[in-house]
Amino acid sequence: MKKRSVLIKNRSFLHTTYIPDQLPHRENEITNIVEIITPSLNKNKPSNILVIGKTGTGKTAVLNYIGRELKKEDSTEENCSFLYVNCEIVDNPYGILFNISNQIIKDHNNKIPFTGWSLDKVYDTIINYIESESKIFIIVLDEIDKILQKSGDDIFYFLTTMNEVLTDSKISIIGVTNNTKFIELLSPKIKSRLGEEKVVFPPYDSEQLESILKRRAELAFESGVIEEGVISLCAGMSAKDSGDARKALDLLRVSAEIAERNGDSLITEAHVRSAWNEMEKDAVQEVIRTLPDQSKMVLMSCITAHENKKNVSVITGDVYSVYKDICNSMYTVPLKEKRVTDLISELDMLGIIHARVKSFGRNGRTREIDINVNKDTIEFIKKDELFEPLRKHKPAKQTTLL
């Protein structure tokens, strides 16, 4: 067995959960948010904030950093408390309120149970505890669009109307989203309450990513193990793709891990390119794996329609026809064509397919659909356990299901 090199002396510095003492290139965003929430140190309610930016632009890191600094200023939390909820993990109203209550209620005998109470009872219990504290509560709802997709905006109504009941205490909401159109998805009664202030995080450019990676590399790696050009290549590839600092850090880390597995003593640009290919393949397949069943069925319909037409572009009608065949084979009631068209648009936004509008003048419009994934990923989709009935089903004469 080939001896494995050890190039990374401390992997924690390459993980996105690490919060450095300084956050470069986010000074303006930090200043904006701090200026908004500073009144909380004097028990004055700050405005609600909506933080918007693509994945990997430092939103979560900045808010965790601000929360840490806020606790330094008010170490006893006499004037304000900073609470954080990840809505990607906790994505229903009961779970959100339960999570908040766990951070507020210190007495284990009085904690709200994980299940079993009505929402009204949970709400009233939290209100009573918040009011008894006589201070400001800043509640960060990270990945706020996740709960909207699954459970609607009722939870935002619960939270934003609490201040109408509270007198001695107040709450302020900081919503965090990578969906630039998030506010448009809210009902009118929530829009004005939740989106009082907006702070936008732009993507990092190549130079900014390079400086971030250099700082982390100094902490994470042994001296002299990174070939010249590796960090700038990681930064350049990530900036060109999305400006995502998380992806840049992951790319550097995976490059080092590949070098270690190979027993190499130096991380090279070849390791970076190998890591990029590995990450791209894994990322697309992970997105597909977590799609809802109906989205998977629509994607399978797009692929099958392409195969039926020898991989030339197909239109929405072709896809819907195959989709109905697949639903029939799987004993599933098909969605209406309008809903399938919406799911096609969502797959297009994810980059899995490319759906461009084609106009027929007075005869209306449709979409021409192409597949954006490689053969390995198509095979990955076909092997999904959801489509086991198709593998056992004899397809119709004109339709190749698998």
N, C-alpha and C positions, 0 to 999 in steps of 0.2 A: 504493500500500500504506500502511495506517495505521501511523504510528510507534508502536512498542511502548514502553510505560512500563516503567521499572525501579523496582520497589517493594521488592524483596527484595535487601538488600545482601550477605547471607551465608546461603545456603540450608542450609548444613550444620547450623545451629542448629535447624532445623525437622525434621531427620531423626531417626529413632528411634535411630540408631547413636551419636548424640552423647551423651556422658556428662558432665553438668555437675559442677562441683566440689562442689556440694551437691545432695542429692536431697530436696526438700521433701515432707513428709507420709509419709515412709517411715523416720522416725527409729527408731520402735519395732522395725520389722522388721530394720533394720540392726543395732540393738543386740542383738536376739535371736540373729541369725546370728553376729555377731562374738563374743559371749560363748561360743557353742558351739565355734567354730573357733580361738579364741585359744590353747588349749593347744598347737596345732601349732607356735607360735613357740618352744616349749621342747622340741620333738621328741616331744610326747605326742599320741597319736592322738585326734582329736575324734570325736564320734558322727557317724554318717551322718545326713543331713538330707533331708527331703522338703519342697520349697517348692511350695505350692499357691496358685493364684490365676488368675482369668480373664485372657484376653489383654489386654495394655495396662495392667496394674496395677503395672508397674515391677520385675518379678521379675528379668529379664535385666539391666536397668540397675543394680539394686542389687548383684547378684553380680559384675558387671564392676567396679563401683565398689569393692566389698570386695576383689576380687582385686588391684586397683591399689593400694589402701591397704596390703594385706598385703605386697606387694612393696616398698613404701616402708619398712616396719618391718624387713624381712629382704631388703635390697637384693641381697645375694649369693646368696640362696636357699640358704643353708647349712642352715637348719633345716626349711624347708618350700617346696614348689612348688605353684602354683595353676594347674591345667590346665582348659581349657574346650573342650567338644565340643558342637556343635549337631546333635542327632539328627534334625532335619528334613532336614539335608543328608547326614549320614552315618547311614544307617538299617539297617545290618546288622552282626553281630558282628565280622567281619573288619575292616570299615571303622572301627568304633569303636576296636578295638585298634590298628589301623594309625595312626589319628589321634593316639591317646595316645602311641604309640611315637615318632612324629615330634616330639612336644613334649619327650620325655624324652631320646632318643638324639641327641646333638649331633654325633657323628662321622658324616659322610655315607657313609663306606665301610662302616659297620655298620648303616645304616638298613634297616628291614624293607621289602621290595618291596611295591608296590601290590597285586599279586596273586601267587598261585603257591605260597604256603606253607600248610601246614595250620594250623588254629586252635591246635592244641596247641603247634606250634613257635613261633607268634607269642606265645602266652601265656608259654611258658618263657623266650623271649628278653626279654620285658618284665619278667618277674619278676626275672631276673638283673640287668638294668640298675637296676631300682628298688632292689633289695637292695644293690647296690654304692654307691648314693648315701647311704645311712644317714640318711634324713630322712623327713618326712611329705609325702605327695602328696595334695592335695585335688583331686578330679576332679569337675568340674561337668558333668552330662549334661542339657543344656537340651532342652526338648521331648521328654522321656524317654518319653512315651506313644507317640510316633511309631514308635520301634523296637519297642515292645511289640506294636503293631498289625501290623507287618510281619514281625517275626522272633521273636516270643515273648520270654520272660524269661531265656533261657539266658545272655545277655551279663551280666545282673545277677548270676547265679550265679558266672560267671567272676570278676567284679570283687570281689564281696563275700566270696569264699572265698580271695582272694589273701593276706589277713592270716594265714590258717592256715599258709601256707608261709613268709611273710616273718618275719624276726627283727630285723634291724637297721633296717629301714624299715617303714612302715605306710601304707596308703591309707585315705582317707575319701571317701565318695561324697555329692555333693549333687545330688539329682534335682529337676528343675524341670518342673512339669506344670500345665496349665489344666484337667485332668480331676479333679474333686473325688472321684471314685470310683476313681481310679487304683489305690490300694492294694488294693482289693477284686479287681482283675483279676489280681493276682500270685498265684503258687502259694504255699502255706503256707511252704515252705522259704525263700522270698525275703522274704516280708512282714516278718518280725521283724528280718531283717538290714538291709533297705533303709530301713525307716521308723522308725528309732530316735527321731528328733526331727522334729516337723512345725512349719513356720512358714507361716501363712496370710496371704495378701495380699488385703485387701478391695478392692472397686472404689473408685475416686476419686469423691467427690461433686462437685457443680457448683462450689462455692467452691474446692475443692482444684485442680480442673482449670483454673479461671480464673487462679489464682495461678501455676500452672505455665506457662500460655500467656503470661501477662504477662512473666514472666522471659525466656522464649524470644523473644518479640516485641521486647523491648528490644535484644536482641543481633542479631536477624535483619533487622529492617526499618529503612528510612530514617525519620527523624522526621516525624510528622504525616501518615502515609499510611493510618492505620487509623481509620475512622469510629468514634465512640463507640458502644458496644453490640455491636461485632463480636466482641470476645473473649468477652464474657459469653454471647453467642448460641452461639458455637462450643462453649463449655464446657457450656452448658445442654443443647444438642442431644446432645452426646456422653455426658453424665452420664445423661440420660433413656434413651438407647439402651443403654449398656453400662458406663459409667464407665471407658472405655478411653482412656488418655492418648495412645496412638499414633493413634487415630482422631481425637482432638481436634487433635493437631498436624497430621495430614494434612489435616483439614478447613480449618484456618487457611492452610496452605501452598497447597492447591488453590484456595481463595478468592482468594488473592493472585495466583496464576498466571492465573486467569480474568480478573481485573482487568487484569493486564499484557497479556494477549492482546487484550483489548478496547480497549487504549490509554487506560484510565481512570487518573486520578491519585489515586484514593482507593478503598480497599477498603471495601465497604459490606455491609450485611446481605443485600442482594439477591444479592451474589456468594457469600455463605455458603450461602444456600438453593440456589442453582444448583450449587455445589460438592457439597452434600449429596446432591442428586438424582443427580449424575454418579457419585459414589462408591458410592452404594447400588446402582445399576445394575451398575457394574463389579464390585463385590464379590461379588454373587450369581452373576454369570456366571462369574467366576473360580473360585468354589467348584464350580460345576457342571462346568466344563471339566476340573477335576482329579479328578472322581469316578472310581472304578473302573468298568469297563465294565458289570458286572452292576448296579451302583447306577444308572447311566444308563438301563439297560434297564427297571429297576423304575420309575424316575421317568417314563420315556416311557409305561409301562403305566398309571400313575396318570393322566397327561394324556389318553391315548387313551380310557381308561374313562370319564373325565369328559365327553369330547366325544361318546362314544356315548350317554351319558345326558343330553345337552343341558346339561352343566355343573352338574348337581345332585350332591349327595354320593354317593360310591360306597363300597362296603365292600371288605374285603380279598379276598373271593372274586371280585368283579368284576375287581379288579386282577390277580389270579393267572391268571384265565382269559385276559385280554388278553396277559399276560406270556408265557404258553405259546405263543400265536399268534405273538408277536414272535420268540421263540426259534426257532420252526419256520421262520419267514421268513428268519431269519439263520443257519439251519443250526447252531444252538447248543443244547446239552443244557440244559434248564431246571433250575434249582435246585429243591429241595424247598420246599413252601409255607411251612414253618416258617422256612427261611432267608430267603425273600422277605419274610416278616413282620418279621424282624430288620432287613432293609435298609430297610423302610418306617419302622421306628422310628428308624433313623439319619438318614433324610431329614427326619423330623419334628424331631429334635434340631437339625439344621442350619437349621431354619426354612423349608425349601423347600416342604414340605407341612405340613398340619396333620392329625394322625391321632388322633382321640379314641376312647376305648374305649366301645363300646355293648353293654350287657348284654341278653340275651334270657332271663334267669332260668335255668330248668333247661336251656334249649336252648343255653347257652353264651354266649360273648362274641365280638365281632368289633371291627373298627375302622372308623369312618366317616372317609373321607379327603377333604380339600379341598386345592386347589392354592393355594400362597401367593405365586406369582410372577406378574408381569404378562405381557401379550401379547408384548412384545418379547423377554422371556426365554424364553417358550415357543417362539417362532420360532428363537431362538438354539439351544435344545435340539434342535429338529427338524433343524436344519442341520448338526448334529454329523456328522463323517465316519463315525462308527460306524454311523449309520443309513442309509448309502448303499444297502445292500441293500433296505431297506424302500421307498425311493423308486422302486426298479425292480420291486418285487414287487406283483402284483395282489392286494389284500386280499380276505379272505373277505367274503361278502355282508353279514353283520351287524357287521363290525368295520372301523372306520376307523383305519388305522394311522398315516397322516400326512395 
